Amino acid sequence: MKKYEMIFKELEQKILDEYYKGGDFLPTEKELTIEYQVSRDTIRKSLSLLSQAGLITKVQGSGSQVTQQEHITFPVSELISYQELVSSLGLSSKTNVLFLEKIRIDQKLHQYTGFPINSIVWKIIRQRLVDGIATVLDIDYLSARLVPRMSKEIAEKSIYAYLEKELHLEIAFARKDILIDHVHEQDKQYLEIGEDRHVVSIKSQVYLEDQRQFQFTESRHKLDKFHFIDFSRRMKL
């Protein structure tokens, strides 16, 4: 590991440990060169990595300020739409629809989504911006038999509101798989990843009250933006 990468990692850890808190200013470039016994160019490379990772912001005339690391509390066990979540938390959010087409389920997609081979589904890819930062990438598959019409406007607002209020579908439950996944090229393109090498992936098969699967979705979340919580109750034996 190069010297500037080592300094980046050390400063990153100090920020994550809140040795430097949100709103604090890091020592000046001159102070850091003395502390680490390196050139100013090396320090600037380290600070550039911190900036790319979203951990600091360069303030003209003041130096490097630690970014406020605000987390979105995501209730894993609840079946809640993204729009319902950001609305309940009072967050400023925007959805960009990147892809919307009907596709046919092949063997690979059957194994991935659970939909029958040769069934027709809507594939929708949406980029979610929170406070102007690309934070979530949603890849959805919806049964075209149960959801015969879909539009960019519906996908931008709330698919669940459309399904429940206009199509009168009764959304009941979901099976979720949560894992830490390696960053994909699509993540690099549509999420502000910085130096992160992993994202949180939540894959959900979602069913109606009558047990029919109508949706498969994979939500890919930036590691530093979400705080995942669950509520568990001990079963009585």
ABEGO torsion letter per residue (X at the ends): XBAAAAAAAAAAAAAAAGABBBGBBBBBAAAAAAAAGBBAAAAAAAAAAAAAAGABBBBBGAEBBBBBBBBBBBBAABBBBAAAAAAAAGBBBBBBBABBBBBBBBAAAAAAAGBBBGBBBBBBBBBBBBGGBBABBBBBBBBAAABABBBAAAAABBAAAAAAAAAGBBBABBBBBBBBBBBBAAAAAABBAEABABBBBBBBBBBBAAGBBABBBBBBBBAAABBBBBBBBBBBX
